[in-house]
Amino acid sequence: MAWPGGRLRYIRAMPRRPAPPSPGRILLTGFDAFNGARVNPSWLAVQALHNRQIGGRRIVAAQLPTVFGDSLRTLDTLLDQLRPELVVCVGQAGGRGALSLERVAINVNDAPIPDNAGTQPVDTPVAPGAPAAYFSSLPIKAALAALHREGLPAEVSQTAGTFVCNHVFYGLMHRLASHPRLRHTRGGFVHVPWLPEQGSPAMALADVVRGLRTVLRAALASPGAAAHAPAGGGATH
């Protein structure tokens, strides 16, 4: 069970020694509430999928703190312990009305508001000396088509912002690209709208959960990021 009072909540204690590669495991992360909000739909949605089975794989849900640095240290610990086949990090994007499949993570922190520790980095790298950007290794076009077949509002997003969501997305992709034990792990990021009680535009929690389940199924069904039928998902600006 989750620990409702703690900042870090992942569901099952794992041994400190790195586990062998686990093709039967999916890591799904959300964030705690931030900027004065009471809830964060990303955490509520991934929590609802904890311990579920998709395609014969078990989902492990984990909560990351909305804090620069700490969020990546928490994620690194989870990656070391779980060594999952697939990682999807999820965050809240207030003001967006669709599930946003993030295409690219950039190597910059430029926080418009303080994080939950009061930190507000401006124009700093996520990882000094690392590449300027990484693309998602999820099949975002296949996932987009699957979400549309489910009747869910969805889009390909060209920016994950420059707050903690992008910080985690970039940190994830850099770790997957540079750590030999994770070379077969695929990962990416999905932004979800507010819940109806938070504002508008919004999406019901049940639809967010259904959407994430659809994304995971599409990722497991497609061997790589390029495995999709040609479909538009770009932007004019």
PLY file of the C-alpha trace (Angstrom):
ply
format ascii 1.0
element vertex 237
property float x
property float y
property float z
element edge 236
property int vertex1
property int vertex2
end_header
0.00 0.00 0.00
1.03 3.66 -0.45
2.21 5.68 2.49
-0.23 8.60 2.47
1.81 10.83 4.75
5.20 10.72 3.01
6.73 12.73 0.23
8.16 9.65 -1.49
5.62 6.89 -1.94
6.49 3.87 -3.97
4.46 0.92 -3.20
6.69 -2.01 -2.44
10.08 -2.05 -0.76
12.79 -3.45 -3.01
16.19 -4.92 -2.05
19.11 -2.51 -2.03
21.17 -4.73 -4.34
20.23 -4.08 -8.02
17.74 -6.64 -9.27
18.32 -8.59 -12.47
16.67 -7.17 -15.61
12.92 -7.51 -15.32
11.04 -7.66 -18.64
7.83 -8.20 -16.68
7.79 -4.82 -14.94
6.54 -1.33 -15.87
7.41 1.76 -13.84
4.71 4.44 -13.86
5.38 7.67 -11.94
3.32 10.70 -10.94
4.00 13.81 -8.86
2.77 15.14 -5.56
0.59 18.27 -5.51
2.37 21.59 -6.04
1.85 25.35 -6.21
-0.82 25.29 -3.50
-3.02 22.60 -5.08
-4.57 19.84 -2.94
-4.20 17.06 -5.50
-2.19 16.13 -8.55
-4.08 14.05 -11.14
-0.85 12.47 -12.34
-0.37 10.71 -9.01
-4.03 9.76 -8.59
-4.06 8.20 -12.05
-0.84 6.18 -11.75
-1.79 5.08 -8.24
-5.02 3.62 -9.65
-2.92 1.42 -11.96
-0.54 0.10 -9.32
-0.17 -3.70 -9.35
-2.39 -4.02 -12.43
-1.29 -6.34 -15.20
-0.95 -5.16 -18.80
0.33 -7.51 -21.47
1.63 -9.85 -18.80
3.65 -7.08 -17.13
3.08 -5.75 -13.63
2.77 -2.00 -13.11
4.66 -0.45 -10.19
3.38 3.05 -9.35
5.64 5.57 -7.66
5.32 9.17 -6.55
8.06 11.68 -7.30
8.45 14.94 -5.36
7.87 18.12 -7.34
11.39 19.23 -6.51
14.37 19.78 -8.77
17.14 17.31 -8.02
15.18 15.24 -5.48
12.80 14.05 -8.19
15.66 12.64 -10.25
17.38 11.08 -7.26
14.12 9.31 -6.43
13.71 8.20 -10.03
17.30 6.95 -10.17
16.71 4.83 -7.07
13.60 3.31 -8.61
15.39 2.55 -11.87
18.25 0.87 -10.00
15.90 -1.23 -7.89
13.34 -2.18 -10.52
15.27 -2.16 -13.81
11.94 -2.04 -15.66
11.17 -2.84 -19.26
9.15 0.35 -19.72
9.00 3.69 -17.86
6.28 6.29 -18.32
6.49 9.42 -16.20
3.28 11.43 -15.88
2.73 15.05 -14.90
-0.03 17.63 -14.62
-0.43 20.26 -17.35
-3.06 22.73 -16.19
-4.61 24.55 -19.14
-4.29 21.67 -21.57
-7.45 19.83 -22.51
-5.94 16.63 -23.90
-3.57 13.85 -22.93
-0.22 15.16 -24.21
2.34 12.67 -25.50
5.64 14.50 -25.08
8.03 14.18 -28.00
11.21 15.84 -26.73
12.95 16.66 -23.44
15.44 19.55 -23.32
18.50 20.04 -21.14
17.39 23.17 -19.31
15.75 24.12 -16.03
13.94 27.48 -16.17
11.33 27.48 -13.42
8.49 30.03 -13.65
7.46 29.22 -10.06
9.28 27.70 -7.07
9.20 23.95 -6.64
7.93 22.32 -3.44
11.28 22.98 -1.74
11.22 26.67 -2.66
13.89 26.24 -5.34
13.56 28.16 -8.61
16.48 27.46 -10.98
16.81 29.70 -14.00
18.71 28.75 -17.16
20.61 25.83 -15.64
21.22 22.44 -17.27
19.49 19.32 -16.07
22.72 17.42 -16.73
25.86 19.53 -17.36
27.73 18.51 -20.49
24.94 16.22 -21.69
23.14 16.48 -25.06
20.80 19.40 -25.68
17.76 17.14 -26.03
16.43 13.60 -26.16
13.43 12.22 -28.01
10.93 9.95 -26.29
11.45 6.26 -27.02
7.71 5.60 -26.76
5.74 5.03 -30.00
3.93 8.34 -29.64
2.08 8.18 -32.96
0.85 4.64 -32.30
-0.26 5.76 -28.84
-1.97 8.83 -30.32
-3.94 6.66 -32.76
-4.91 4.25 -29.97
-6.13 7.10 -27.74
-8.22 8.52 -30.57
-9.76 5.09 -31.18
-10.77 5.14 -27.51
-12.48 8.49 -28.06
-10.06 10.33 -25.77
-8.70 13.82 -26.48
-4.99 13.41 -27.20
-2.15 15.24 -28.90
1.56 15.08 -29.58
3.25 17.85 -27.60
6.50 19.45 -28.73
7.38 20.83 -25.29
7.22 19.45 -21.77
7.92 22.93 -20.39
11.00 23.83 -18.33
9.71 23.00 -14.85
10.07 19.73 -12.90
8.20 17.66 -15.52
10.79 18.38 -18.20
13.54 17.98 -15.56
12.33 14.43 -14.90
11.68 13.63 -18.56
15.19 14.72 -19.57
16.79 13.01 -16.59
14.97 9.77 -17.42
16.03 9.76 -21.05
19.62 10.68 -20.20
19.80 7.82 -17.70
18.34 5.33 -20.20
20.83 6.50 -22.85
23.90 6.37 -20.62
23.38 3.46 -18.21
24.40 0.09 -19.74
21.98 -1.90 -17.57
19.07 0.17 -18.87
19.94 0.09 -22.55
16.88 -2.04 -23.37
14.46 0.07 -21.31
12.15 2.43 -23.16
10.71 5.56 -21.63
8.82 8.78 -22.11
6.50 11.34 -20.58
2.75 12.06 -20.69
1.08 15.24 -19.45
-2.52 15.03 -18.22
-5.12 17.80 -17.78
-6.59 19.07 -14.54
-9.42 17.18 -12.90
-12.84 18.90 -13.16
-12.59 20.14 -9.57
-9.31 21.90 -10.35
-10.46 24.05 -13.25
-11.08 24.03 -16.98
-10.24 22.48 -19.41
-10.34 19.21 -17.52
-10.62 15.44 -17.83
-12.32 12.95 -15.53
-9.91 10.78 -13.54
-11.41 7.60 -15.00
-10.58 8.86 -18.50
-7.03 9.75 -17.49
-6.55 6.24 -16.11
-8.04 4.71 -19.26
-5.75 6.88 -21.36
-2.61 5.83 -19.52
-3.60 2.19 -19.81
-4.04 2.73 -23.56
-0.60 4.34 -23.86
1.03 1.42 -22.05
-0.71 -1.11 -24.29
0.39 0.77 -27.40
3.98 0.91 -26.13
4.07 -2.82 -25.42
2.56 -3.60 -28.81
5.13 -1.49 -30.70
8.82 -2.43 -30.61
10.17 1.12 -30.98
9.41 4.81 -31.17
9.15 4.72 -34.96
6.71 1.79 -35.07
3.56 3.58 -36.15
1.47 4.25 -39.19
2.19 7.69 -40.73
0.02 10.24 -38.97
0.19 13.95 -38.41
1.08 15.20 -34.96
3.12 18.31 -35.59
2.45 21.95 -34.81
2.66 25.17 -36.81
3.87 27.14 -33.79
0 1
1 2
2 3
3 4
4 5
5 6
6 7
7 8
8 9
9 10
10 11
11 12
12 13
13 14
14 15
15 16
16 17
17 18
18 19
19 20
20 21
21 22
22 23
23 24
24 25
25 26
26 27
27 28
28 29
29 30
30 31
31 32
32 33
33 34
34 35
35 36
36 37
37 38
38 39
39 40
40 41
41 42
42 43
43 44
44 45
45 46
46 47
47 48
48 49
49 50
50 51
51 52
52 53
53 54
54 55
55 56
56 57
57 58
58 59
59 60
60 61
61 62
62 63
63 64
64 65
65 66
66 67
67 68
68 69
69 70
70 71
71 72
72 73
73 74
74 75
75 76
76 77
77 78
78 79
79 80
80 81
81 82
82 83
83 84
84 85
85 86
86 87
87 88
88 89
89 90
90 91
91 92
92 93
93 94
94 95
95 96
96 97
97 98
98 99
99 100
100 101
101 102
102 103
103 104
104 105
105 106
106 107
107 108
108 109
109 110
110 111
111 112
112 113
113 114
114 115
115 116
116 117
117 118
118 119
119 120
120 121
121 122
122 123
123 124
124 125
125 126
126 127
127 128
128 129
129 130
130 131
131 132
132 133
133 134
134 135
135 136
136 137
137 138
138 139
139 140
140 141
141 142
142 143
143 144
144 145
145 146
146 147
147 148
148 149
149 150
150 151
151 152
152 153
153 154
154 155
155 156
156 157
157 158
158 159
159 160
160 161
161 162
162 163
163 164
164 165
165 166
166 167
167 168
168 169
169 170
170 171
171 172
172 173
173 174
174 175
175 176
176 177
177 178
178 179
179 180
180 181
181 182
182 183
183 184
184 185
185 186
186 187
187 188
188 189
189 190
190 191
191 192
192 193
193 194
194 195
195 196
196 197
197 198
198 199
199 200
200 201
201 202
202 203
203 204
204 205
205 206
206 207
207 208
208 209
209 210
210 211
211 212
212 213
213 214
214 215
215 216
216 217
217 218
218 219
219 220
220 221
221 222
222 223
223 224
224 225
225 226
226 227
227 228
228 229
229 230
230 231
231 232
232 233
233 234
234 235
235 236
